[in-house]
């Protein structure tokens, strides 16, 4: 059945001829020449382009342009490699400097902490010394004040005694002067002479 349907269906060319049209690309229109590609020396445009490209590539190879390009690229690669090596060296130096400065910073921080601790100890020692000196100074001043007070007391007592002696002496003299006359004085003198003993 499928074969019968296939046999009954017309082909494209048969359909075109049946309608009165001509198949495309088979015949030229009336009065118009068939289209042809221009040719020079027996070669069409595609052949000339291919020939020009082959000559161009041959000239490039003959002038050693690929080698020049390769040398240029090799030089550029060598320059980049040198720059990368220099950058690696600089990075290593920078890391070494960073480590060195970090070590110096840690050492400086340690020294600063040690200096701070030492300063605190010295300040505490100075404070203790100042307190001890102040206590000793207060004790010395107190002793000096007590000595001055004692000396003043002794001086006052001595003055009072001296004044008492003077007063007693004056009172005794006044009493003696009142109670003795010339006869009493003669008797005293005579008894004093007798007390001396006989003159040899």
Number of C-alpha atoms within 10 A of each C-alpha: 6 7 7 8 9 10 10 9 10 12 10 10 13 12 13 14 11 11 9 9 10 14 13 9 8 7 10 12 10 7 6 7 9 10 7 7 8 9 12 9 6 8 13 13 12 11 13 15 12 11 13 12 12 12 12 12 13 12 12 13 12 10 11 12 13 12 12 11 11 12 12 12 12 12 12 12 12 12 12 12 12 12 12 12 12 12 12 12 12 12 12 12 12 12 12 12 12 12 12 12 12 12 12 12 12 12 12 12 12 12 12 12 12 12 12 12 12 12 12 12 12 12 12 12 12 12 12 12 12 12 12 12 12 12 12 12 12 12 12 12 12 12 12 12 12 12 12 12 12 12 12 12 12 12 12 12 12 12 12 12 12 12 12 12 12 12 12 12 12 12 12 12 12 11 11 11 10 9 9 10 10 8 9 11 11 11 11 12 12 11 11 11 11 11 9 8 8 7 5 3
